[in-house]
Amino acid sequence: MVGEYILEMKGISKAFPGVQALKRVDFNLQRGEVHALVGENGAGKSTLVKILSGVYKKDEGDIVLNGKKVDIGTPQIARELGIATIYQELAMVPQLSVAENIFLGRPIFGKFHFINRTAMEEKAKVLLESLGVSIQPSKLVEDLSIGQRQLVEIAKALSLDAKIIVMDEPTSSLSQTETEYLFKVIDRLKSNGISIVYISHRFEEILNVADQISIIRDGNNVGTLSGKSATHEKIIELMVGRRIEEFYVKVNVEYGEPVFCVENLWRKGVFYDINFEVREGEILGITGLVGAGKSEVVRSIFGLDPLDGGKVLFNNKEIFIKSPINARHLGIGFLPETRKEEGLMLPLSVRRNISITILDSLCKWGLINSLNEVQLVEDYVKTLKIKTPTIEEITVNLSGGNQQKVAIAKWLGIMPKLLILDEPTKGIDVGAKSEIYALISELVKNKVGVVLVSSDLDEVMAISDRLIVMHEGVITGYFKTKEVSKINVLSAATGFNNPQTTNFSGTVAR
């Protein structure tokens, strides 16, 4: 079925006040094809899709559907033309049934103009079965998993006789099993001649599911790759405009003295016998599979969770960190894995989120020196290239990458000697990732010790100087990243120890 153009977007441009979002972008979609759109946050891919969906009106260019030029002025017109969009935040009414959601706003009427729920449920059942889905049409949506709700949205699109379905980050909240099932459903849709525009930040998924991949950068379509020939490296190079070896920004720094050391740390039922040190200007990586205990170790070190035993040394002196306040006073910062829940106060401004860790130093007689606060925050916004209209912008309104930069910036004010970063690039686009890597390099050049916790092996092996691997709460490998292969790291992460692996002191790792 692939080979016939169902959609051609030619020379599409769109400007907003002060921003040229799209610059004469071309995008073609074949019948029965999955065409992925990738790009950094703000690159223009969402704008292109919203023009296709009738949310925005293009400034110039043509849209050709099935060989005929069309004007998609509203979402209603898009639906009538057979274009359906499934957004990341699913538009469903949880208190209504599956069938009622599928036919929301378009009920099937019976005699005397009463809604015929039986007919709706029968048609909903046929639509769901065509996707290979066994969900009872009478079931309330609030009782479904996120993955099941996603499938109901697809059935709703089919009920509209959609020939093009736009999926915006469809797997962001799905489990691995649900994701695999969604891919099977996408294969069914393709075999029926339905075309998919697939937006995602997850390269592994894109390479698995896409027939074509178009990369949007700074409002331009900078290239379209075949799904069969595309690689992770090629996509990144097009997205960020530089070679992959320039993506992982890493500087070589001469290490100083040990700034932080832990000996025989343990927490019952969570982790045991944790030993490592971090030197000035060094990046120590900690990796492992989900549930390995890596996040739990750094949370306990920072005083968020209790320790049952062991010793912590800071600048060669034993310390006792009972709370994050103790850690902050020592010059230890911590970026938690859960940015939105623990790393930021999203309803507050960028200014207050960045200055919160040093408000006491900005106060005199109980009053905050607002001039000094504003100057400090504006300096960090400029240094970290945080994209925000003003420092008074509510933090929740920023993109994920810019939120992460704010979460890091709040620790720079304490002039940290040790900064612990737990999954610092999780859930952000590649451009923001590269900027965070550059920031880490600046920190180590200033003799800050960094602990980088990451599940991304490519990341942790490229950025770290030395690497600890954990499995089921214990350290199963100590490596110098320049001397180790990914196979060695994966073997340690799955519990298959290399007996020759040694720790940083030269003794055999347990």
Salt bridges, closest charged atoms under 4 A:
GLU4 OE2 - ARG31 NH2 3.24
GLU8 OE1 - LYS10 NZ 3.94
GLU33 OE1 - HIS35 ND1 3.44
ASP59 OD1 - LYS14 NZ 3.88
GLU60 OE1 - ARG24 NH1 3.24
ASP62 OD1 - LYS69 NZ 3.69
GLU100 OE2 - ARG117 NE 3.07
ASP161 OD1 - LYS163 NZ 3.46
GLU169 OE2 - HIS201 ND1 3.03
GLU205 OE2 - ARG202 NH1 3.34
ASP211 OD2 - LYS190 NZ 3.19
GLU245 OE2 - ARG243 NE 2.66
GLU246 OE2 - ARG243 NH2 3.35
ASP273 OD2 - ARG510 NH2 3.08
GLU282 OE2 - ARG279 NH2 3.44
GLU282 OE2 - ARG466 NE 2.37
ASP305 OD2 - ARG267 NH1 3.88
ASP305 OD2 - ARG299 NE 2.88
GLU337 OE2 - LYS426 NZ 3.00
GLU342 OE1 - ARG299 NH1 2.96
ASP360 OD2 - ARG328 NH1 3.61
GLU373 OE1 - ARG351 NH1 2.96
GLU373 OE2 - ARG352 NH2 3.20
GLU392 OE2 - ARG351 NE 2.72
GLU435 OE1 - LYS405 NZ 2.16
GLU442 OE2 - LYS445 NZ 2.83
ASP458 OD1 - LYS486 NZ 2.72
ASP465 OD1 - LYS250 NZ 2.73
GLU472 OE2 - HIS471 NE2 3.70
